[in-house]
Amino acid sequence: MSVKVILVDDSPERTREATAHLGALGYDVQVAPTAQDALKQLSSDSAQLLVTHWYLEDMLLHDFAEHAKHVNGDCAFLVYFENGPEARPRGVDDPYVDSFFPFNHLPKALVAHPN
């Protein structure tokens, strides 16, 4: 049985690349273009991982993470950001976020968080 992942990103390029990486690792990937869409999927699905870009158009990251943990407390909430150490959002540590990582480390981050 493969691990279910909800991938949240409004960028078609990043979504295609992340879906390809995750699929190659054997994850069952479902894509949500917005935080609201992801929360709907999370409430009706048993995803083990929620992977999202740090910037969302429709919801603040903290609010999204908090809502996601209330919907499914067993789901790991992972956040990626643009490549490079200077791109990590400063001061974004959050008790509801399980991990932050650069986008180019996506496969490594998921191996470290098998859930």
C-alpha positions in Angstrom: 0.0 0.0 0.0 1.5 3.3 -1.0 1.6 6.4 1.2 -1.1 9.0 0.2 0.2 12.6 -0.3 -1.7 15.8 -0.9 0.4 18.2 -2.8 -0.6 21.9 -2.5 0.8 24.4 -4.9 -0.6 26.9 -7.4 2.4 26.7 -9.7 1.9 24.2 -12.6 5.7 23.8 -13.1 6.4 23.0 -9.4 3.3 20.7 -9.3 4.5 18.7 -12.3 8.0 18.4 -11.0 7.0 17.5 -7.4 4.4 15.0 -8.7 7.0 13.3 -10.8 9.5 13.1 -7.9 6.9 11.8 -5.5 5.4 9.3 -8.0 8.9 7.9 -8.7 9.3 7.3 -5.0 6.1 5.3 -5.0 3.8 7.9 -3.3 0.1 8.2 -4.3 -0.1 11.9 -5.1 -3.2 14.0 -5.2 -2.9 17.6 -6.2 -4.8 20.6 -4.6 -4.2 24.1 -6.1 -5.4 25.8 -2.9 -5.4 25.3 0.8 -9.2 25.2 0.9 -9.1 22.4 -1.8 -6.5 20.5 0.3 -8.6 20.7 3.5 -11.6 19.3 1.6 -9.5 16.4 0.3 -7.9 15.9 3.7 -11.3 15.6 5.4 -12.5 13.0 2.9 -9.3 11.1 2.5 -6.8 9.3 4.7 -3.6 11.1 3.5 -0.5 10.5 5.6 1.4 13.5 4.2 0.4 17.0 3.2 3.2 18.8 1.3 2.7 22.5 0.5 4.5 25.5 -0.9 5.2 28.0 1.8 3.2 30.8 0.1 -0.5 30.2 -0.5 -2.9 32.7 -2.2 -6.0 31.7 -0.2 -4.7 31.2 3.4 -1.9 32.0 5.7 0.5 29.1 6.2 -0.1 29.0 10.0 -3.9 28.9 9.6 -3.6 26.2 6.9 -1.4 24.1 9.1 -3.6 24.5 12.2 -6.7 23.6 10.2 -5.1 20.6 8.6 -3.9 19.3 12.0 -7.5 19.6 13.3 -8.9 17.8 10.3 -6.3 15.0 10.5 -3.9 15.1 13.4 -2.0 12.1 12.1 -1.1 13.7 8.8 2.5 15.1 8.6 2.5 18.7 7.4 5.6 19.5 5.3 6.4 22.9 3.8 8.8 23.6 0.9 10.3 26.9 -0.3 12.3 28.0 -3.2 15.8 26.6 -3.6 18.7 28.2 -1.8 19.2 29.0 1.9 18.4 32.7 1.4 14.9 31.8 0.2 13.7 30.2 3.4 11.1 32.4 5.0 12.5 33.9 8.2 10.5 33.5 11.4 8.1 31.0 10.1 8.7 28.3 12.7 5.3 26.9 13.5 4.1 24.3 16.0 1.7 22.8 13.4 4.4 22.4 10.7 6.4 19.2 10.9 9.2 20.2 8.6 10.5 22.9 6.3 12.8 22.1 3.4 14.0 23.6 0.0 12.1 22.4 -3.0 15.2 20.7 -4.6 15.4 18.5 -1.4 11.8 17.3 -1.8 12.6 13.5 -2.2 15.1 13.6 0.7 12.7 15.3 3.0 10.0 12.7 2.3 12.4 9.8 2.9 13.2 11.4 6.2 9.5 11.7 7.0 8.0 8.3 5.9 5.1 8.6 8.4 
